[in-house]
């Protein structure tokens, strides 16, 4: 009791209001003159001495302790109140303290006794108050510093009890503040524990001295709450001091565990992150701040990451370097690498989203470098992380969306190294253009030819002229009534989850934007030139609601101007202009087409098992990861059937449909690709039921699943959620007619698709040789993609293009993200890239597909779709209305709700339902999983699956309708997004011609 | 505007470009394509030049034609800025992107100290039409300048205007060169041509008179009223000293401003001359 109140009085915050007036006969020290104070002080000390002196008396009785405590309190107050003498010399009381070695003797007495928690806390408090309140510098005096160090040394010897931790950290952080004010003191904090000359400073002759101030703080670096924050702040102060102090810096790197603790702390924190991110809303694709702030484990991780970043920012280069290395080798390689390669799609989605968040949040270039180095060069299971991520763009699920987000973030960095690996290295040899055209790489398209070309690709059915007749009732447009996702119904606009809206959609919102005066009507037009939007008179009334889309080209121009200028400005720091001459075409050998890093161990039968080597030394790809000198064996051509499964191309009507069905089931079980394809809402276009499918293997399959549940490899833990999800997908597949999951209509065969498939196969369990189907899965089906001699513009471009070709079938969100990414790419000013994507005058090698060609094929698809769909104009109108409304909703609700972490802030738009609310869970207990599985199994057995099996025909009709609705929905949205995308590309093409030359000048050093 | 501050402009001491020319920092002036409308100025909307782009094959994107024209001109202007022609300054008019105001400072030779204002007229079917016309505000005494209209004979240098090959900066360069290298064949001003051939002294004195005449009209109101017309005013220390100071320190400042307005910096760890990522020494990254 007594002690408690005493302590609370010692606390500076508690004493702030009133002076303690305890203690017999003590006048208020404030009022007293220095002489009197000294006398009083000596008096108290004499009384303390009376207790301290009798040696052998041991720790003294409780009474003794209490008396010493009270006197100490008075001494402390007097000392704290004293001011230095005129010349800065110590005041009389301090002089006395120093001469008497008062603090040391006091500590010695305490230590001699039972130096328990209570007494430690008292001593810590004593120094804390002294440092916090003293009006003259104390630490520079050895008689103050020495006992303090000794006390800290004692704390270091025995780990602080939880109760003491807060006081210890508080004292330490106070010390750090003092030292920061007087950096010269820092080296005096080196302490050699029982050495002959206690506190003799950093004298390197007899082993390393300990910088206690620092090493005591390190264990708290990952703590939650106030203590952790104080510790981190204090450490940052030390880091900042280390910047100018080699001794301290080398102490930190050579004699402390600071860097490894930080880096492995990240690993530990990462392992506690949710393994799957559970979101409703089919538009979710990246983690916003409001998403993760509510998830404690993620917030904790981000805190630590931010701290790492801050340390790297302020610390000495030695520390910086070491920490960066540890983050790379102790977190990214051993933890992030395997996490990105987990076998379940859910986990891949989560880890990709995390990686995106990290890359987006790290502002410190040196740390960002470690992340990028990891992504670009580190090889996991034979493939660089980059290749793996690129391949995942080819998938058809949310995995594709989070991957798109990741690349959006990567592109927004304007990082030469990233662009070099992603695209430029494939363009540098200039083998994609005709020889005669190489010079034209640098040409600017001054007269808008390319823009005209892009605009000419706007499908006829999307021209404003092809409006529906005014009297046409849009209720005829019934694409999703009852079946499709609710988000297509315009009446539900208010309740739909909001999309993160990349640029194309943001154009739908411009009228609501803050610069309200700049609505279309008020756009300052260039005089003398008519704006195409200036005469609204001819529009049928109904279309006025969506007419803003028809007149928004000027907005695209402005936006493009800004983006291109910004990108050009950012790229000034690059090492070369990439204009076809610098670097020269010969600086890189042309990249042969099948440049995909696929090694046999992808398929599980290669010698090195990925899991065993993951903790080994980080592998890194050499710079020329795809170079011809690469010794990776080219996969053998497939003898079986190269095309069939690889691209998921429809194979209805193929003979052997029974086997087909079995394959599908297998895939559902083990192969993430199948899971993706099994999402019926994602991609529409259900597969016509394969004839002759008999479904009875379900039970055995479920049993297999069940048996596997507790012992998921990698300790991944089969979560209840993902398990039941798998089951649901299975169910859905059944309902859809039993012909296997509704296949997405995948793009035509392409090298990159190939790769994607390979990646997917890599996730699958090793095939059992006895299983012919597994062999089908496992044998790498090559034979696709251009022969090696042909020019290749790289897997990234290839996968983007094939995704684009498939636009008609992509979901709205995929298309928005995808076109955004391509537009981002198109903003880069490097002539090689610019000419490849945007210059309509360029002539490419016949085997090289151009963006215009790809878009041309999309145009044709949209037009033929529109021709086949009677109510297309009405549907188009409806889609536009919906998108506009949705866009406005976004802006209206959350004006600047995105607390941007940094540069990609413009991309980070806010979204209402936070992920935190939306439940982030993970289940690790195998028993729980098993129980859940059994329950689910029971339901499945008794429930819809059996029904589906029994009455497949009955359900087939509904499924087909649903699939059809989805197909139509995707296609109509695609028509809208495509049209906007063309305008955007045209505007970007025009903006390149007028980029200010000043922006392109390299910065002056 | 190509008033790059790096360049010395001795003229600035006695004459100052005022108006837009003075207030626009070099960087922003290239963004003039969509100028904000100054207060109290009603834009005279020219009867919309339809400028049907040759690529316009269907109705819809014909409506984008004006953007092509505008951007073509803007691109031309950007090229002018890139060329950094010494002593030549141009600025597109506010009213029409097809009309550019300019001024040439002649720094040596027969026309030394000449300050000639001019206007460039670009045909509205640019770049598929004729070459642009260049008309001096005052008819300079010169064999190739029409003594009545002040028009420079541009056509002789650009008999056929070829898109992608001919650019407006070439016209400006040509306009500058005629004052340094006198050509007398088939002159627009035969008197000047003859004098140059036969009586160089008289020619010189006529030129001096012409230069003086131009200088004496320097402070006149611009011939064409336009917010972006180039006007000169006498040196007024209250205004111009500060402006001059700004111009001389412009380089550094505008750099900073730009950094602020853009505040995006790219990243690169590629060693110059290398094509390998992360080939740069690690320590070179700024912390």
Interface residues (C-beta under 8 A of the other chain):
Chain A: X312 X313 X317 X320 X321 X365 X366 X368 X369 X372 X373 X376 X377 X413 X414 X415 X416 X417 X418 X420 X421 X425 X428 X444 X446 X447 X448 X449 X451 X452 X453 X455 X456 X458 X463 X464 X465 X524 X525 X526 X527 X528 X529 X530 X531 X532 X553 X554 X557 X558 X561 X565 X566 X569 X570 X571 X572 X573 X574 X575 X576 X583 X587 X588 X623 X624 X903 X986 X990 X993 X994 X995 X996 X997 X998 X1004
Chain B: X26 X27 X30 X31 X33 X34 X35 X36 X37 X43 X44 X45 X46 X48 X49 X53 X55 X56 X57 X58 X59 X60 X61 X63 X64 X66 X67 X68 X69 X70 X71 X72 X74 X75 X76 X77 X78 X79 X81 X82 X94 X95 X96 X97 X98 X127 X163 X164 X255 X258 X262 X264 X265 X266 X267 X268 X269 X270 X271 X272 X273 X274 X275 X276 X277 X278 X279 X280 X282 X283 X285 X286 X287
